[in-house]
Amino acid sequence: MKTTSSDVGFNRTGLQTSALEGEEAIEGARQGIPSSPGDGSGILAVRADYAAEGDRLGTVPIPGTFKGLFTTTKELLKGNKPTVFIDKLGERLAFERTGVRLYEGALAKFDLHGTWPGGPSREQLEGILRDELSHFFLLREAMEALGADPTAMTPSADLVAVTSKGVPEVLADPRTNLVQCLEALLVAELTDNDGWELLITLARGVGQDALAARFQLALDSEADHLLLVRRWFTAGVTGEAGVRPEVTAPAF
Amino acid sequence: MALDLFKEKGVQLDRQVFTWKDLVQRPYSKLDDDAFTRVRVILMNGIESEAVRFQHAAARFSRRLREPLALVRRVEHHQQTLINWLNPPDQNAIETTLGFEQVAIEVTASVALKEPDPYLAATYRFGMLEDFDHLYRYSALYDRLEGKDPNNLIQSYSDIRPGRPTVVEHRHPLDDLRRPYDMRTAAPLSKIHAMLITAAEHQTHDYYMTVGPMFTDPVARQLYAEIASIEEQHVTQYESLSDPDESLLEKWLLHEVMEVYCYHSCLAYESNPRIKAIWQRFVDYELGQLHFVMNLFKELEGRDPAEVLPASLPEPIAFKSHREFVRRVLSQEVDLRSHGTEYVDKAELPPNHRSTLVAQQLNSEGSPSEVAAAGYQWAPGTELVKRIEGAVGTAAGRIQ
């Protein structure tokens, strides 16, 4: 690796780097009596006021085909809500599509910084990228078969993007190395694994057993990704720290 | 070191060129660079933003200046880009906001201390106390929304405590207007100061108007709306200090000398050598622009620029902590209120004063700045440190 994550330098954010000014700042804050009593709970109360007005992120689009519409309506008549399944399919689709871009970023970091003992090979990163792409296609196909629009952004797709919006930023930052990027990818893979688990449960619940079986294959490969990323990341950090990776790396 | 504005010609306008790579340089470090590097980057973005804004407005009022304005304005725009893009991507909107308020406190304090005209100096002190309060409100928001320590950005240079409470800063528009300096008698430094602080406040207003709607939390959205409103008042206040009888070309000339002065000040204090080189480059660019406008001033107005400009630049802006000065102003002037163009103690305001009514109306459904900072006292490591210490002190002796 050309750069490590934790070099020593003149970090100025802490109080110890400005000992004299720091004492003054603490004293100044102590002397400043707040102009209103209370605590941070007022922020939560205002949030609750706005929540009571009942706005939401958005809706799942009405299925565009007759077949899809019919299926949805039938489910609705039974008292079920098939739009939840559509919403979550849309979420996974969006996540996998973003995942392809994340691994493109990781490959670029690999080419720039290289790897380390116990770290990824280029082929392994490319393999995950291909898996993410094939999962994206699988979900697109599933949504089309159900009459849902695979190009729409569903509420859950939007939510998961907001939740993980820091992940692409870490990959895109030219100042981060591959070890740091793997930490961000670990966040993504952990979420992704749980996402597929849920999707399989939902697919079975709405009687889409064939789809559930295909999703299980996707989950199997995601489980492999998670183990790989975790192992590479651990080896990278323990390597930088000078701690023997074989002692701390999880078994694989 | 004094800079002779008439002898130093800088870089000629047609040699002030850029590439995309040059415009997007490596940013400063949020962790390792001095807080005043961030302060200078934010300030100079505001100065260039004002240059572009002023020159666009001027072009709409002058047929004969359209072409020269277009030529200079393109360079100013690229200077602004280069500077603004020095802000790092790991610095989020509230963090940059804390930097904006530190600019407003420390730069305005420096200006207030150097301003030769007592009325103008009083105006800077008045505005400074309000921005000082904004730093406190945003610090509380940052701590409570994100669980992060605002002092990581402030680096102990500025106090995080209430100033004139934001809740009482909302005024009737006519109580934001000030008496302008007289262009015939005012010191060049006074003219530079008025333009400089107007520029800083205007970009703050624009920034809050841009980032405010990006927050999810309603109090955050409200707080940005509330403080953006005060920044609009501040722009009204500071821009009214400039003599409206100055010609467009005279104002342009003053803008250019103000830019030279600001870059020269940055150069005097910068600790990051890479960014120091940028300040030097732009001192030279601005000198080139200044001489370009000096020639226009001679040709089109038939006047000698020496009537308007100082022979050499005044002492630079002091990019350092003004803690003692701010505390003194706070203890002596926090209760001042604006009554027309004058400052009076709050006890002297007539009942049902128009500004009191304006504030009452705006705050009638609650005050975001009061909610965000209710009971807030900054402590090293965030206010949660006090909660831990409190928990440790209980009979249970541990955090639940």
Interface residues (C-beta under 8 A of the other chain):
Chain A: G9 F10 N11 R12 T13 G14 L15 T17 S18 E21 G22 E24 A25 I26 G28 A29 R30 Q31 G32 I33 P34 S35 S36 P37 G38 D39 G40 G42 I43 A45 V46 R47 D49 Y50 E169 A172 D173
Chain B: K30 L31 D32 D33 D34 A35 P89 D90 Y136 A140 L141 R144 L145 N151 N152 L153 I154 Q155 S156 Y157 S158 D159 I160 R161 P162 P165 V167 D217 P218 V219 Q222 S321 R323 R327 G366 S367 P368 E370 V371 A372 A373 A374 G375 Y376 Q377 W378 A379 P380 E383
